[in-house]
Amino acid sequence: MSDTIQATAIAALLGGVIDPDGSHQIAWDDPIGRYLSGGAGALAALAAKLNRSQEFQGYGLALGPQDLAEVETLRDVLSAIIRWFQESGWVVR
């Protein structure tokens, strides 16, 4: 039997990492550069930050820099996280 998680729950977890105090409107189609700068190095750092975050730590999230290498929007980051859950045996609804 697989564990199940809602895609909306994953989005809420990501939102908690991106905007911890909830003071900004998250726009999933915004360019990722709105939320961080520094190119590939910043994306690798984001992968590590997500993996260590309180929000994802209990799930054992293990994104690598390659998982975020092609992202252009925050929605792409969300898709990469959802893909990780699915590849790790989770059912994402």
N, C-alpha and C positions, 0 to 999 in steps of 0.2 A: 504494500500500500504506500502510495506517495503522499508526501505532505502537499498541502494546497495553500496558495497565497493569492490574494487578489492583486491585480496590476495596480489598482488604485492605492492599495496599502504600500506597495513598493514606491509609487510616486510620492506618497506622503513621507516615507522614510527619506527619500532623496531630497525632497523639499526641506526636511529638517536639517540636513547636512548643508545644503546650499544656502539656506536662509534660517539659521538657528533661532533667531528671535521672532521670525514670522513678520518682519516689518516691510517686506517687499512682496509685490505680486509676482508669483512665478509664472513666466510665459514660456511654455515648453518649446515653442518654435523660435525663440530668440537664439541668436548666434551664441555659441558657448563663450566667445570672447566677452560677452556682457558680464559673465560671472567669474571669469579668470583670464589672466593674460600670461603669455610666456610660451605659447606654442606647444610643441611636443613634450617639452620638459614639464610644463604646467599640467598637461593631461596625465603624464605618468605620476606626478605628485597627487593629482586628484584621485587616481585609482588607489593609491596607497591611503589617502585620507578616507575614502569611502570604506575601504577594508578595515581600517582601524576605528571607524566611527562607532559611537554608542548605538546608533540606529541599526547598523548592519552587523556588528560584531557577533551577536547571538546567532546569526545565520551562517557565519563562517564565510562571508563574502570574500572571494579571492580573485579580484580582477587584476589582470596584468596590464602593463602599458599598451600592449598590442590590442587589448579589448577596447581601448578608447582612441586608438591611433587615427581612426577615420571619422570621428564624431565632428559634426558641424553645429549641432543644436543641442539644447538641453534634452530634447526628446530623444536624440541619438544616444545620449548617456543613459537615459531611462531604458531604452531598447537594449543596450549592452548589459545592463543589470538584469533585465528580464531574461535575456538569453542565458546569462550565467545561471540564474535560478533553474531554468528549463534544462540546461545541460547538466545540472547537478541533481536532477531527478525530481524537481518540484513540478507540480501542476500549477500553472499560472492562469488564473481566470480573469 
